[in-house]
Amino acid sequence: MEQLAIHGGKPVRQQAWPRWPASSPALEEEVMQCLRSQRWAVSGFYQDQPSYEEKFARAFADFNNAAFCIPTANGTSALLCSLQALGIGPDDEVIVPGLTWVACAITVASLNAIPVMVDVDQHTLCLSPQKVEAAITERTKAIMVVHLYSAVADMGALLHISEKYGIPIIEDCAQAHGATWQGKRVGTIGAVGAFSMQQGKILTSGEGGAVVTNNQTLADKIYSIRTNARKKMSGKPSAGYMELEDSGDSFASNYCLSEISCAILFNKLQSLDQENEIRNNNRHMLRQLLNNVEGVSMTDSAPGTTSVSTYHLPLRINLSHFGNITIKALCEMLSAELGIWIHQPYIPLNKHPLYVTDDPRFASRREQLNPSRYQLPGCWEVYNTHLLLHHSMLLGNDEDINDIVNSIKKIKTIVQ
C-alpha cells in the first residue's frame, strides 16, 4: 500500500513551487536608482525629483481609484493611523472580527479603546453583519472590516449598518489588494482602507503598509500622524532641503516607509493585476477539480463581489471523510506531500496567545480588554475545519494544481 510522505513515503510534489517574493532585473534596477538618488527616506533631502514615496502613493491611489494614499511602515501602523485619525480614544469600542491577525485588536487597545470581538460568517470567514449589529452600543465608534483569506466581506449589509448607526468602517485590506465589490476597489468603500505589504502579502516590500481614502481631512490627519506631526510643504522645496515642515496638529509618531521600500512597491504594483489573474484562474481550476473530491470544498466571497484577490486560500474539510483525523494532522500530512507549509487559520482572538492583556499599561481596564468575555463559536469552527494554501502555489500551471488535488486524494485514500 502507498505510504504517506510524513511516514517515509514518496511525496506527491517533486519540484519547487514558484518563488515568493520574487525579484527581477527591473525591480533591482529600480532599487539601485533609489540607492543612487541620495534620498532614502521621506525625511531625506529633496533631490529635485519626486520621491519614491510620492510616486508609489500616486500609483497606488490611481490603482485603487482613490483620491489619496499615505504609505506607512507596516499594516499595523496603517490601522493605528486610521483609528487615530477617526478620533478613536479611551473607552471607545471598535468592532473587530474574532478571526483575524492580532494587530486588529492590539491597535485598538493601544489607543485605550476596547476591541469588541465579533463572530464570522461561515461562508466568507469575514465579519458576520448580524453579529456586528447585535454588538453595537452607544460607545461603538468604528467597525473594522477585514477582507479575509481570498474573500470580500458583505459590504452591502455592513454599509447599511454603518449608515444606520452613523459608525465609520475601516477596511483592513491586508489580504485583498485589487479585489472589488460592485466594481469598487476594496479600501475605497468605507471611510479608510488599510493595507499591509509584509513579505507574505500579494503586494510586498518585505515590510510596509498604506492607507487609502477619498476624504482629504482624513488623509491630511493620517499623513501628519505617521510623520511626527509634519506635513508636506505646499510649494516645491529647494534641492538639499527637507520636503517636510512642522505642523504640530496631532500627537504623532514616525510610521514612515523607506524610499527603498517604496521603490520596490512602485515596481511590484505594475505586475499585481497580472499575478492576481493567474492566481484566480488557478483558483477556478482548483475549485472545479475539488468538486469531485467529497469532503473538501472552497469558501465563497460575499454577494456583490466583482473580483477577489487570492491570498491564503482556505479549504473547508469534512474530517469524517478523512478518518476523523484532526485538521492539524491533515495539515502536517499535506505539508509533507507538497513540500510547503500548510496550516490552519488564525487562532481566534478570544484565545490568541499574542493578544496579551495583563500588561501593566492595561491594569485599569483589564476586565474590559479580557478576550474571554467573547464567545466565538463560528471562529472556532473555522479554525478546526479549514486549512490554508499559500498564494504562491497558485502562481504556477495546471501541474501545480493537480499536485494539490492529488495530495489530498492520496491522504484521503490512506486515512479514511
Disulfide bonds with the S-S distance in Angstrom:
none
